[in-house]
Amino acid sequence: MELKNKIARFLKDESGLTATEYAIAGGLVGLAVVTSFTNLGTAVGGVIDNIITAINGA
């Protein structure tokens, strides 16, 4: 009977749920940051290439 009560309390306990939600949210924010910086780096690289081409062509 003791084990059954412990299992029932464990299933009702939601304190670990908050940590899981924060971990998922943190992962999504991290993914958004990496994607943004990757896109920014690509755009900046394109601008630099255009500047180099303009300087070499002049």
Secondary structure as a PSIPRED ss2 file (coil, helix, strand):
# PSIPRED VFORMAT (PSIPRED V4.0)

   1 M C   1.000  0.000  0.000
   2 E H   0.000  1.000  0.000
   3 L H   0.000  1.000  0.000
   4 K H   0.000  1.000  0.000
   5 N H   0.000  1.000  0.000
   6 K H   0.000  1.000  0.000
   7 I H   0.000  1.000  0.000
   8 A H   0.000  1.000  0.000
   9 R H   0.000  1.000  0.000
  10 F H   0.000  1.000  0.000
  11 L H   0.000  1.000  0.000
  12 K H   0.000  1.000  0.000
  13 D C   1.000  0.000  0.000
  14 E C   1.000  0.000  0.000
  15 S H   0.000  1.000  0.000
  16 G H   0.000  1.000  0.000
  17 L H   0.000  1.000  0.000
  18 T H   0.000  1.000  0.000
  19 A H   0.000  1.000  0.000
  20 T H   0.000  1.000  0.000
  21 E H   0.000  1.000  0.000
  22 Y H   0.000  1.000  0.000
  23 A H   0.000  1.000  0.000
  24 I H   0.000  1.000  0.000
  25 A H   0.000  1.000  0.000
  26 G H   0.000  1.000  0.000
  27 G H   0.000  1.000  0.000
  28 L H   0.000  1.000  0.000
  29 V H   0.000  1.000  0.000
  30 G H   0.000  1.000  0.000
  31 L H   0.000  1.000  0.000
  32 A H   0.000  1.000  0.000
  33 V H   0.000  1.000  0.000
  34 V H   0.000  1.000  0.000
  35 T H   0.000  1.000  0.000
  36 S H   0.000  1.000  0.000
  37 F H   0.000  1.000  0.000
  38 T H   0.000  1.000  0.000
  39 N H   0.000  1.000  0.000
  40 L H   0.000  1.000  0.000
  41 G H   0.000  1.000  0.000
  42 T H   0.000  1.000  0.000
  43 A H   0.000  1.000  0.000
  44 V H   0.000  1.000  0.000
  45 G H   0.000  1.000  0.000
  46 G H   0.000  1.000  0.000
  47 V H   0.000  1.000  0.000
  48 I H   0.000  1.000  0.000
  49 D H   0.000  1.000  0.000
  50 N H   0.000  1.000  0.000
  51 I H   0.000  1.000  0.000
  52 I H   0.000  1.000  0.000
  53 T H   0.000  1.000  0.000
  54 A H   0.000  1.000  0.000
  55 I H   0.000  1.000  0.000
  56 N H   0.000  1.000  0.000
  57 G H   0.000  1.000  0.000
  58 A C   1.000  0.000  0.000
